[in-house]
């Protein structure tokens, strides 16, 4: 059975972060929930992995505290289910029966931390803080890339091609030769592409191309000329 630890007041306001606790031991769930709520965190607890996986999570930085030994299913199996569902959620494992092999397997699969019961309160708070920070950073990076993709989609075919050539290190003259355009036309396309991508410098323009994974056209493998790109 799932027990909501979110107060009516919290439900009426935007939640900044969420922490989920999955443990079939009711006393442990309550203890962890009290600890986290004591430092102002919003917590939802679950007695089974199925209840957690069926829960509609808000789109905020979150982390999961997961017992490694659940009735009928191991926490490691739940970790695999989460990975298969493309749910990118930092996991902090806790267990009273952990061993080195289990810890290594969990960490290799992406677990943020592995705490042996009984753990110190501060160790749990540190692990959760670290996990929430990592998830917030991941979300920020994902939003930035999505914004770049939207900008890139606004480029014309010519502008995208010029961007790819610029990212490969070619000068305007070389790009013009490759595209069979005049150099001034290439400059115009490059300027328009930089403006649409919000790039204030050529270096920033190239970095944005790299962040998008833009590959240079396959036939552009010529040696860049040293000196000005103009």
Protein Blocks (a to p, Z undefined) as FASTA:
>chain_A
ZZdfbdfklmmpccfbdcddddfbfklmmmmmmmmmmnopacdddfbfklmmmpccdddd
ddddddfbdghiafklmmmmmmmnopacddddddfkbcfklmmmmmmnopabdcdddddf
klmmmmmmmmmmmmmmmmmmmmmmmmmmmmmmmpcfklmmmmmmmmnopafklmmmmnop
afklmmmmmmmmmmmnopabfklmmmmmmmnopacdfklmccddedjfZZ
